Amino acid sequence: MTNVRWIAIAVATALAVSMAVAEEAKLVPEPQDVVPLASPPETAPAKKVVPRDPNVGSVTNMPLPRFVSLKTNEGNARRGPGLTHRIDWVFTRAGMPLMITAEFENWRRVQDSEGMGGWINYVLLSGVRTALVTQDMAEFRNLPDPNAAVSFQAEMGVVGRILSCEPNWCRMSVDGNRGWVLRSAIWGVAPGEIID
C-alpha cells in the first residue's frame, strides 16, 4: 500500500507541474500580439565634456600644487575628505608650510616636506606663505647675492615667513630677523615661483 501511495503522490506532482508550465506558456505573447511601446522621448543633444585641468583645483580654480601654511597648532590629516575618515597624521605646528595637491568640497589634500599628510579641512589652512629651512645652518644674507654679508643663520627645521621670492632667492622673516636665503635651502616654494 505504501508503494501505491507514493505513486499517487508522484502522479499528482507531475500533473501539477505540467499544468503550471501550460499556464506560464499562456502568459508569453506571440510575436504578432506584441504592440510596440511609444518611442522614447527625444533627449537634448549630449553636451561636450571638457576634461578638467589637473593643474587647477576643482573647488577654488587655484593652481595645483600650491603652498599654504597650517593656521592652528593642531590639524588632523585624514585618510579621505570627511570627518568619518580615519586620522592618519596630526600636524602640530602652526605656520608649518604644506603643499595642497587636491581639493574636494571643504577639504584639501596636503603633504609636508617629508611627503606625510592627508585630507584636512580648509578652515585649518592659511594663505600666509611660510617656508621650512631644509639645510643645516642656512645663511640668510642682506642682499640676494652669494657675496653679500650674512645677516643671520638658521638651523634645519626652522620655519619663517616668506616676504618675497626671486628665481634663486627668497627673502624671509625668521624670529624678527630678515634676510635672503637660497631657494635650495628651503621648502615651501614651487620651482620658478615668484612671490612679490
C-alpha positions as CSV (number, residue, x, y, z in Angstrom):
1,M,0.0,0.0,0.0
2,T,2.8,2.3,0.7
3,N,4.1,2.0,-2.9
4,V,0.6,2.9,-4.2
5,R,0.6,6.0,-2.1
6,W,4.0,7.2,-3.4
7,I,2.9,6.5,-7.0
8,A,-0.2,8.6,-6.4
9,I,1.8,11.5,-5.0
10,A,4.3,11.3,-7.9
11,V,1.5,11.4,-10.5
12,A,-0.2,14.3,-8.7
13,T,3.0,16.3,-8.6
14,A,3.8,15.7,-12.2
15,L,0.3,16.8,-13.2
16,A,0.6,20.0,-11.1
17,V,3.9,20.8,-12.7
18,S,2.7,20.2,-16.2
19,M,-0.4,22.4,-15.5
20,A,1.8,25.2,-14.2
21,V,4.1,25.1,-17.3
22,A,1.0,25.2,-19.5
23,E,-0.4,28.3,-17.6
24,E,3.0,30.0,-17.9
25,A,3.1,29.4,-21.6
26,K,-0.2,31.2,-22.0
27,L,1.4,34.3,-20.4
28,V,4.2,34.6,-23.1
29,P,2.7,36.6,-26.0
30,E,3.1,35.5,-29.6
31,P,5.3,37.9,-31.6
32,Q,2.3,39.1,-33.7
33,D,0.5,40.0,-30.5
34,V,3.3,42.4,-29.2
35,V,2.4,46.0,-29.5
36,P,5.4,48.4,-29.6
37,L,5.5,51.0,-26.8
38,A,5.7,54.6,-27.7
39,S,9.1,55.7,-28.8
40,P,11.3,57.2,-26.0
41,P,11.1,61.0,-25.7
42,E,13.8,62.8,-27.6
43,T,16.6,63.9,-25.4
44,A,18.7,67.0,-25.6
45,P,21.9,66.6,-27.6
46,A,24.8,65.4,-25.4
47,K,26.9,68.3,-24.1
48,K,30.6,68.2,-25.0
49,V,32.5,67.1,-21.9
50,V,35.6,69.2,-21.4
51,P,38.2,67.5,-19.4
52,R,39.2,69.2,-16.1
53,D,42.7,70.7,-15.9
54,P,44.5,68.6,-13.3
55,N,46.8,71.6,-12.6
56,V,43.8,73.6,-11.3
57,G,41.7,73.0,-8.2
58,S,38.2,71.8,-8.9
59,V,36.8,73.9,-6.0
60,T,38.9,77.1,-6.0
61,N,40.3,77.2,-9.6
62,M,43.6,77.9,-8.0
63,P,46.8,76.2,-9.2
64,L,47.7,72.7,-8.0
65,P,50.0,72.0,-6.4
66,R,50.3,75.2,-4.3
67,F,51.6,76.1,-0.9
68,V,49.8,77.2,2.2
69,S,50.5,77.1,6.0
70,L,48.8,75.5,9.0
71,K,46.7,78.1,10.8
72,T,46.5,76.3,14.1
73,N,48.7,74.3,16.5
74,E,46.8,71.1,15.6
75,G,45.4,69.8,12.3
76,N,44.2,66.3,11.7
77,A,45.1,64.8,8.3
78,R,42.6,62.2,7.4
79,R,42.6,59.2,5.0
80,G,39.8,60.8,3.0
81,P,37.9,64.0,2.7
82,G,35.4,63.9,5.6
83,L,35.1,63.5,9.4
84,T,34.2,59.9,9.0
85,H,37.6,59.0,7.6
86,R,40.4,57.8,9.9
87,I,43.1,60.2,11.1
88,D,46.4,59.2,9.7
89,W,48.6,62.1,10.8
90,V,48.4,65.1,13.1
91,F,50.2,68.3,12.2
92,T,51.2,70.1,15.5
93,R,53.0,73.3,14.4
94,A,51.2,76.5,13.5
95,G,52.8,78.1,10.5
96,M,54.2,74.8,9.0
97,P,54.2,75.0,5.2
98,L,52.0,72.5,3.5
99,M,51.5,71.7,-0.2
100,I,47.9,71.3,-1.5
101,T,47.7,68.5,-4.1
102,A,43.9,68.1,-4.4
103,E,40.6,69.6,-3.5
104,F,37.2,68.2,-2.6
105,E,34.4,70.4,-1.3
106,N,35.7,71.9,2.0
107,W,38.7,69.5,2.1
108,R,42.3,69.8,0.8
109,R,44.8,67.0,0.4
110,V,48.1,68.3,1.8
111,Q,51.6,67.0,2.4
112,D,54.5,68.3,4.3
113,S,58.2,68.4,3.3
114,E,58.6,64.7,4.0
115,G,55.5,63.7,2.0
116,M,53.4,62.9,5.1
117,G,49.8,64.2,5.1
118,G,46.2,63.6,4.1
119,W,42.9,65.4,3.8
120,I,42.5,68.5,6.1
121,N,39.6,70.9,6.4
122,Y,40.3,74.2,4.6
123,V,39.5,76.3,7.7
124,L,42.7,75.0,9.3
125,L,44.8,76.4,6.5
126,S,46.1,79.9,5.9
127,G,47.2,81.7,2.7
128,V,50.2,83.1,4.7
129,R,53.3,81.8,2.9
130,T,55.9,80.2,5.1
131,A,59.0,78.0,4.4
132,L,60.9,75.3,6.2
133,V,64.7,75.6,6.4
134,T,66.0,72.3,5.0
135,Q,69.7,73.0,5.1
136,D,71.6,73.0,8.4
137,M,72.8,76.5,9.4
138,A,71.4,78.1,6.3
139,E,72.8,81.5,5.7
140,F,70.5,84.5,5.3
141,R,72.1,87.4,3.6
142,N,71.5,91.2,3.4
143,L,71.0,91.0,-0.4
144,P,70.2,88.2,-2.9
145,D,73.8,87.8,-3.7
146,P,76.2,84.9,-2.7
147,N,78.8,87.6,-1.9
148,A,76.6,89.7,0.3
149,A,77.1,89.8,4.1
150,V,75.5,87.1,6.2
151,S,72.9,88.7,8.5
152,F,72.0,85.5,10.4
153,Q,71.9,81.7,10.2
154,A,69.0,79.3,10.8
155,E,69.1,75.7,11.8
156,M,67.4,72.9,9.8
157,G,63.7,72.7,10.7
158,V,63.2,76.4,11.5
159,V,60.0,77.9,9.9
160,G,59.9,81.5,8.7
161,R,57.5,83.8,6.8
162,I,58.2,84.3,3.1
163,L,58.3,88.0,2.2
164,S,59.3,87.7,-1.5
165,C,61.0,85.3,-3.9
166,E,63.1,85.8,-7.0
167,P,64.2,83.0,-9.3
168,N,67.1,81.8,-7.0
169,W,66.5,83.6,-3.7
170,C,63.7,84.2,-1.2
171,R,63.5,87.0,1.4
172,M,62.2,85.7,4.7
173,S,61.4,86.8,8.2
174,V,62.6,84.4,10.9
175,D,62.0,85.3,14.6
176,G,62.2,89.0,13.7
177,N,65.3,88.7,11.6
178,R,65.1,89.4,7.8
179,G,67.3,88.1,5.1
180,W,67.7,86.5,1.7
181,V,68.2,82.7,1.5
182,L,68.9,80.4,-1.5
183,R,65.7,78.7,-2.6
184,S,67.6,75.4,-2.5
185,A,67.9,75.8,1.3
186,I,64.1,75.9,2.0
187,W,60.9,74.0,1.3
188,G,57.6,75.8,0.7
189,V,58.0,77.5,-2.7
190,A,57.3,75.9,-6.1
191,P,60.1,75.8,-8.6
192,G,60.2,79.0,-10.6
193,E,57.5,80.6,-8.4
194,I,57.9,84.4,-8.0
195,I,56.4,86.0,-4.9
196,D,56.1,89.8,-4.6
